[in-house]
Amino acid sequence: MSYTTKNYTTDGGDKTVISGTLDIKEGAILLGLPQAANQADSSATTIAGLVTDFNVLLAKLKAAGLMKTE
Protein backbone atom coordinates (compact mmCIF):
# COMPACT_ATOMS: atom_id res chain seq x y z
CA MET A 1 0.00 0.00 0.00
CA SER A 2 1.31 3.45 -0.83
CA TYR A 3 0.24 6.95 0.09
CA THR A 4 0.28 10.01 -2.12
CA THR A 5 -0.48 12.52 0.62
CA LYS A 6 2.04 14.04 2.98
CA ASN A 7 -0.17 13.54 6.02
CA TYR A 8 -2.20 10.44 6.75
CA THR A 9 -3.50 8.15 9.46
CA THR A 10 -2.37 4.54 9.41
CA ASP A 11 -4.87 1.82 8.57
CA GLY A 12 -5.28 0.92 12.25
CA GLY A 13 -5.93 4.56 13.07
CA ASP A 14 -3.40 4.49 15.88
CA LYS A 15 -0.75 6.68 14.24
CA THR A 16 -0.80 9.91 12.25
CA VAL A 17 2.12 10.57 9.93
CA ILE A 18 3.01 14.18 9.17
CA SER A 19 5.57 14.64 6.41
CA GLY A 20 4.97 18.31 5.80
CA THR A 21 5.16 21.26 8.17
CA LEU A 22 3.22 21.12 11.40
CA ASP A 23 2.25 24.67 12.38
CA ILE A 24 1.18 24.82 16.02
CA LYS A 25 -0.77 28.02 16.63
CA GLU A 26 -0.68 30.08 19.82
CA GLY A 27 -3.04 28.67 22.42
CA ALA A 28 -2.84 25.12 21.08
CA ILE A 29 -2.36 22.31 23.60
CA LEU A 30 -0.20 19.28 22.85
CA LEU A 31 -0.84 16.28 25.05
CA GLY A 32 1.47 13.37 25.75
CA LEU A 33 4.80 15.01 24.99
CA PRO A 34 7.64 14.24 27.38
CA GLN A 35 8.80 16.96 29.73
CA ALA A 36 12.12 17.24 31.50
CA ALA A 37 12.21 17.91 35.22
CA ASN A 38 12.78 21.54 36.13
CA GLN A 39 16.39 22.67 36.28
CA ALA A 40 17.05 25.55 38.65
CA ASP A 41 19.07 28.50 37.40
CA SER A 42 22.76 27.99 37.94
CA SER A 43 24.38 29.90 40.77
CA ALA A 44 27.80 28.46 40.02
CA THR A 45 30.76 30.68 40.74
CA THR A 46 33.37 28.41 39.16
CA ILE A 47 33.72 26.63 35.85
CA ALA A 48 33.63 23.30 37.68
CA GLY A 49 30.34 24.26 39.32
CA LEU A 50 28.89 25.30 35.97
CA VAL A 51 29.97 21.99 34.42
CA THR A 52 28.19 20.16 37.26
CA ASP A 53 24.99 22.18 36.74
CA PHE A 54 25.15 21.60 32.98
CA ASN A 55 25.61 17.84 33.42
CA VAL A 56 22.57 17.74 35.73
CA LEU A 57 20.55 19.43 32.96
CA LEU A 58 21.79 16.92 30.39
CA ALA A 59 20.84 14.03 32.68
CA LYS A 60 17.31 15.41 33.08
CA LEU A 61 16.89 15.81 29.32
CA LYS A 62 18.04 12.22 28.78
CA ALA A 63 15.80 10.85 31.54
CA ALA A 64 12.80 12.57 29.95
CA GLY A 65 13.60 11.03 26.56
CA LEU A 66 14.36 14.40 24.97
CA MET A 67 17.97 13.52 24.26
CA LYS A 68 19.50 10.20 23.21
CA THR A 69 21.84 8.53 25.65
CA GLU A 70 25.22 7.31 24.50
C-alpha positions in Angstrom: 0.0 0.0 0.0 1.3 3.4 -0.8 0.2 6.9 0.1 0.3 10.0 -2.1 -0.5 12.5 0.6 2.0 14.0 3.0 -0.2 13.5 6.0 -2.2 10.4 6.7 -3.5 8.2 9.5 -2.4 4.5 9.4 -4.9 1.8 8.6 -5.3 0.9 12.2 -5.9 4.6 13.1 -3.4 4.5 15.9 -0.8 6.7 14.2 -0.8 9.9 12.2 2.1 10.6 9.9 3.0 14.2 9.2 5.6 14.6 6.4 5.0 18.3 5.8 5.2 21.3 8.2 3.2 21.1 11.4 2.3 24.7 12.4 1.2 24.8 16.0 -0.8 28.0 16.6 -0.7 30.1 19.8 -3.0 28.7 22.4 -2.8 25.1 21.1 -2.4 22.3 23.6 -0.2 19.3 22.9 -0.8 16.3 25.1 1.5 13.4 25.7 4.8 15.0 25.0 7.6 14.2 27.4 8.8 17.0 29.7 12.1 17.2 31.5 12.2 17.9 35.2 12.8 21.5 36.1 16.4 22.7 36.3 17.0 25.5 38.7 19.1 28.5 37.4 22.8 28.0 37.9 24.4 29.9 40.8 27.8 28.5 40.0 30.8 30.7 40.7 33.4 28.4 39.2 33.7 26.6 35.9 33.6 23.3 37.7 30.3 24.3 39.3 28.9 25.3 36.0 30.0 22.0 34.4 28.2 20.2 37.3 25.0 22.2 36.7 25.1 21.6 33.0 25.6 17.8 33.4 22.6 17.7 35.7 20.6 19.4 33.0 21.8 16.9 30.4 20.8 14.0 32.7 17.3 15.4 33.1 16.9 15.8 29.3 18.0 12.2 28.8 15.8 10.9 31.5 12.8 12.6 30.0 13.6 11.0 26.6 14.4 14.4 25.0 18.0 13.5 24.3 19.5 10.2 23.2 21.8 8.5 25.6 25.2 7.3 24.5 
